[in-house]
Amino acid sequence: MNTHTPTSFYKAFEPEEARRLINKIEFHYTPKHGSWLDVAEIELSILSRQCLNRRIPAQETLNTEVEAWVTERNESKAKMSWQFTTEETRIKLKKLYPVLPE
């Protein structure tokens, strides 16, 4: 379920239950562009794909694996590119740029 909008609850629950749940939740919206939360979300996604993509048997092992990943990431001075050309943007964000008939 996409929890970014209240309307998602209506897709998952009957209207009465959706309304009840929405009334219990306080939504906090972050800016769409340039938010530090975007950077954190991207970094956590990379961590999930590069380090946590398998079963880790114990908390101690998890701590060791994540610390090693963070150390390697920091030592490699990993960077994010926030600038795109218009063409690169249209490729990366294809679903946001519909093709218009000529």
C-alpha positions as CSV (number, residue, x, y, z in Angstrom):
1,M,0.0,0.0,0.0
2,N,1.3,3.5,-0.9
3,T,1.0,5.5,2.3
4,H,2.0,8.8,0.8
5,T,-1.6,9.9,0.3
6,P,-4.7,9.4,2.4
7,T,-6.6,8.1,-0.7
8,S,-4.5,4.9,-0.7
9,F,-6.4,3.8,2.4
10,Y,-9.6,3.7,0.3
11,K,-8.0,1.3,-2.1
12,A,-7.1,-1.1,0.8
13,F,-10.1,-0.8,3.2
14,E,-13.8,-0.3,3.1
15,P,-14.7,3.5,3.2
16,E,-15.7,3.5,6.9
17,E,-12.5,1.8,8.0
18,A,-10.4,4.0,5.7
19,R,-11.9,7.2,7.1
20,R,-11.4,5.9,10.7
21,L,-7.7,5.2,10.0
22,I,-7.1,8.5,8.2
23,N,-8.6,10.4,11.1
24,K,-6.1,8.7,13.4
25,I,-3.0,9.6,11.3
26,E,-1.3,13.0,11.0
27,F,0.4,13.3,7.6
28,H,3.6,15.3,7.4
29,Y,4.6,16.3,3.9
30,T,8.2,17.1,3.0
31,P,9.3,19.3,0.1
32,K,9.3,17.4,-3.2
33,H,12.7,18.7,-4.2
34,G,16.0,19.2,-2.4
35,S,14.9,17.7,0.9
36,W,17.6,16.1,3.1
37,L,15.1,13.3,3.6
38,D,15.4,12.4,0.0
39,V,19.1,11.9,0.5
40,A,18.5,9.7,3.5
41,E,15.9,7.7,1.7
42,I,18.3,7.2,-1.3
43,E,21.1,6.1,1.1
44,L,18.9,3.6,2.9
45,S,17.8,2.2,-0.4
46,I,21.4,1.7,-1.5
47,L,22.2,0.1,1.9
48,S,19.3,-2.3,1.4
49,R,20.4,-3.3,-2.1
50,Q,24.2,-3.5,-1.3
51,C,24.3,-4.8,2.2
52,L,20.9,-6.1,3.4
53,N,19.9,-8.1,0.4
54,R,20.2,-11.4,2.2
55,R,19.3,-13.0,5.5
56,I,21.6,-11.9,8.3
57,P,21.4,-14.4,11.2
58,A,22.2,-12.3,14.2
59,Q,22.2,-8.7,15.4
60,E,25.9,-8.7,16.0
61,T,26.5,-9.8,12.4
62,L,24.1,-7.1,11.2
63,N,26.0,-4.4,13.1
64,T,29.4,-5.6,11.8
65,E,28.1,-5.8,8.2
66,V,26.5,-2.3,8.3
67,E,29.5,-0.8,9.9
68,A,31.8,-2.3,7.2
69,W,29.4,-1.0,4.5
70,V,29.3,2.5,6.0
71,T,33.1,2.6,6.3
72,E,33.6,1.5,2.7
73,R,31.0,4.0,1.5
74,N,32.6,6.8,3.4
75,E,36.2,5.9,2.3
76,S,35.1,5.8,-1.4
77,K,33.5,9.2,-0.9
78,A,30.3,8.2,-2.6
79,K,28.5,11.2,-4.2
80,M,25.1,11.9,-5.6
81,S,24.6,13.8,-8.8
82,W,21.7,16.2,-8.4
83,Q,22.0,17.8,-11.8
84,F,20.6,16.4,-15.0
85,T,20.3,17.7,-18.5
86,T,16.7,17.8,-19.8
87,E,17.4,14.7,-21.9
88,E,18.8,12.8,-18.9
89,T,15.8,13.9,-16.8
90,R,13.4,12.6,-19.5
91,I,15.1,9.2,-19.5
92,K,15.4,8.9,-15.7
93,L,11.9,10.2,-15.0
94,K,10.2,8.8,-18.1
95,K,6.9,8.1,-16.3
96,L,6.6,11.8,-15.4
97,Y,7.2,12.9,-19.0
98,P,4.5,11.6,-21.3
99,V,5.1,11.4,-25.0
100,L,2.9,13.9,-26.8
101,P,1.6,13.1,-30.2
102,E,3.2,15.2,-33.0
